[in-house]
């Protein structure tokens, strides 16, 4: 009955997180009746014993304490905190992708989040400590002023250098009395490609470690600010070997 399922979830809420960590989510991976019959929804099944395997999503306690303090000082009560990766995956995946398997790769500034869905259940979540900020730093180290990096990357960047004309020179606006400079678009693309390849390799390794590398019928779905870089889907396709699409407002 539903009360049996509720009792199982209540037991999971009694599990204590490791020191200095907080459990954000408890996600059931499956339900088993009498130790053998696996069912998606156990309510209505006949049996004597109900069991399940849960994935626990953990967070450091200090950032959440600080977040709660900010709301408290503002006179507001924080209703809840959720793992960003889970919310993004829910927003960009279709029902078929959730069912048959897909990996959502959220390219953020400081981190790249990976969420793997299969059988309508989140099977794996990981945060890779490298993101768009690393690309920006690499561009800046090649003589591009910090104030111009983001706009150049968005307007002229490409994830694959070979697709870009080698002779195309991008002018960098002067600042004060300094003269204008320029950078070849092929060189800019080479910088971006190198760092994005690193990120894609980490994503590939994370998918392999999840145990679901052979069950992602819909491949990889890219989202986040850097997902708009031209040809990024092709780069991830080459590195990971999966079909790749970039999430949009129209298709999730």
C-alpha positions in Angstrom: 0.0 0.0 0.0 1.0 3.7 -0.2 1.5 3.6 3.6 4.2 0.9 3.2 6.0 3.1 0.6 5.7 6.1 2.9 7.2 4.1 5.8 10.1 3.1 3.6 10.8 6.8 2.7 10.5 7.7 6.4 13.2 5.2 7.2 15.4 6.8 4.6 14.9 10.2 6.3 16.3 8.8 9.5 19.6 8.1 7.8 22.2 10.5 9.1 24.5 12.3 6.7 28.3 12.2 7.2 29.8 15.0 9.3 29.7 18.5 7.8 27.3 17.3 5.0 23.6 17.5 4.4 21.3 15.1 2.5 19.6 17.1 -0.2 17.7 14.3 -1.9 16.8 10.6 -1.4 16.1 9.1 -4.8 14.7 5.5 -5.0 16.4 3.6 -7.8 14.0 0.6 -7.8 11.4 -1.2 -5.6 11.6 -4.9 -5.0 8.8 -7.1 -3.6 9.9 -10.2 -1.6 13.5 -9.7 -2.7 13.0 -10.7 -6.3 10.2 -9.0 -8.2 11.4 -5.5 -9.3 8.6 -3.0 -9.9 8.4 0.7 -10.8 5.4 1.4 -8.6 5.0 -1.2 -5.8 1.5 0.0 -4.7 -0.9 -2.8 -5.4 1.7 -5.5 -5.6 1.3 -8.7 -3.6 4.0 -9.6 -1.2 5.3 -9.6 2.4 8.4 -7.5 2.1 9.2 -4.2 0.3 12.7 -3.0 -0.2 14.5 -0.4 -2.3 17.8 1.0 -3.3 18.2 4.8 -2.8 20.7 7.3 -4.2 21.5 10.0 -1.7 22.5 13.5 -3.0 24.8 15.2 -0.5 25.9 18.8 -0.1 28.4 20.5 2.1 26.7 21.9 5.2 28.5 25.3 5.3 27.1 26.8 2.0 23.6 25.8 3.0 24.0 27.3 6.5 25.1 30.5 4.9 22.2 30.5 2.4 19.8 30.0 5.3 21.4 32.9 7.2 21.0 35.2 4.2 17.3 34.5 4.0 16.9 34.8 7.7 18.6 38.2 7.8 16.3 39.3 5.0 13.2 38.3 7.0 12.4 35.4 4.7 12.1 31.7 5.4 13.9 29.3 3.0 11.3 26.7 2.0 13.8 24.2 0.6 17.0 23.7 -1.3 17.4 21.5 -4.3 20.3 20.2 -6.3 20.6 22.5 -9.4 21.6 19.6 -11.6 18.3 17.8 -10.9 16.2 20.8 -11.7 18.0 21.4 -15.0 17.7 17.8 -16.1 14.0 17.9 -15.3 13.6 21.0 -17.4 15.5 20.0 -20.6 14.7 16.3 -21.0 11.7 14.8 -22.8 9.8 11.9 -21.3 11.3 9.5 -23.9 14.8 10.7 -22.9 14.1 10.1 -19.3 12.8 6.7 -20.0 15.3 5.4 -22.5 18.4 7.1 -21.1 20.2 10.4 -21.5 23.0 12.3 -19.9 22.4 16.0 -19.2 25.6 18.1 -19.2 25.2 21.5 -17.7 28.2 23.7 -18.6 28.4 26.2 -15.8 31.0 28.8 -14.9 32.9 27.0 -12.2 31.6 23.5 -12.6 30.2 21.1 -15.2 27.3 19.1 -13.8 26.4 15.7 -15.2 23.0 14.0 -14.6 22.1 10.6 -15.9 18.5 9.6 -16.4 17.3 6.0 -17.2 14.0 4.3 -16.6 12.5 7.7 -15.5 14.9 7.8 -12.6 18.0 9.8 -11.9 20.7 7.3 -11.7 23.8 9.4 -11.3 24.8 13.0 -10.5 28.3 14.4 -10.5 29.9 17.9 -10.4 33.2 18.2 -12.4 35.2 21.2 -11.1 35.9 22.8 -14.4 33.7 25.0 -16.5 33.5 28.1 -18.7 35.7 30.2 -16.4 38.6 28.0 -17.4 38.0 28.7 -21.0 37.9 32.4 -20.3 41.1 32.3 -18.4 42.8 30.4 -21.3 41.7 33.1 -23.7 42.8 35.9 -21.5 46.3 34.3 -21.1 46.7 34.6 -24.9 46.7 38.4 -24.7 42.9 39.1 -24.8 41.8 41.8 -22.3 39.4 40.4 -19.7 36.7 42.8 -20.6 36.6 41.4 -24.2 36.8 37.7 -23.5 33.2 36.8 -23.0 31.9 38.8 -25.9 34.6 37.4 -28.2 33.9 33.9 -27.1 30.1 34.2 -27.7 30.3 36.1 -31.0 33.3 34.5 -32.7 34.1 31.3 -30.7 34.0 27.8 -32.2 34.4 24.5 -30.4 36.2 23.1 -33.5 39.1 25.0 -34.9 39.2 23.3 -38.3 35.7 24.7 -39.1 37.0 28.3 -38.9 38.8 30.3 -41.6 42.4 30.7 -40.6 42.7 34.1 -42.2 39.8 35.7 -40.3 41.2 38.4 -38.0 39.0 39.6 -35.1 39.6 43.2 -34.1 39.8 43.9 -30.4 38.6 47.5 -29.5 41.2 49.8 -28.1 41.0 51.0 -24.6 42.0 54.6 -23.9 45.2 55.5 -25.7 46.2 51.9 -26.4 46.1 50.8 -30.1 43.7 48.2 -31.4 44.8 44.6 -31.4 43.5 41.5 -33.1 43.4 37.7 -32.9 42.9 35.1 -35.6 39.6 33.4 -35.2 41.2 30.1 -35.8 43.5 30.7 -32.8 40.6 31.7 -30.6 38.8 28.5 -31.6 41.9 26.4 -30.9 42.0 27.7 -27.3 38.3 27.0 -26.8 38.5 23.5 -28.4 41.4 22.5 -26.2 39.6 23.3 -23.0 36.2 21.9 -24.1 37.9 18.7 -25.1 39.2 18.4 -21.6 35.7 18.9 -20.2 34.2 16.4 -22.7 36.8 13.8 -21.7 35.8 14.3 -18.0 32.1 13.9 -18.9 32.9 10.7 -20.9 34.7 9.3 -17.9 31.9 10.2 -15.5 29.3 8.5 -17.7 31.5 5.4 -17.8 31.9 5.4 -14.0 28.1 5.7 -13.6 27.6 2.2 -15.0 25.1 3.5 -17.6 27.4 4.1 -20.5 25.7 1.5 -22.7 22.1 2.5 -21.8 21.9 6.1 -23.0 19.7 5.7 -26.1 19.3 9.4 -26.5 23.0 10.2 -25.8 24.0 13.6 -24.4 22.0 16.8 -23.9 24.0 20.0 -23.5 22.8 23.0 -21.6 24.2 26.0 -19.8 25.8 29.3 -21.1 28.7 27.7 -23.0 26.4 25.3 -24.7 25.7 28.1 -27.2 29.3 28.0 -28.6 29.2 27.1 -32.2 29.9 23.4 -33.1 30.0 22.3 -29.4 27.6 19.5 -30.2 30.0 18.1 -32.8 33.0 18.3 -30.4 31.1 16.4 -27.7 29.9 13.9 -30.3 33.5 13.2 -31.4 34.9 12.9 -27.9 32.1 10.9 -26.2 30.8 8.9 -29.1 27.2 9.7 -28.3 24.5 11.5 -30.2 24.4 15.1 -28.9 21.9 17.8 -28.9 21.9 21.3 -27.4 18.8 22.0 -25.3 16.6 24.9 -26.4 13.4 26.5 -25.1 11.4 24.8 -27.9 12.6 21.2 -27.4 13.5 21.2 -23.7 
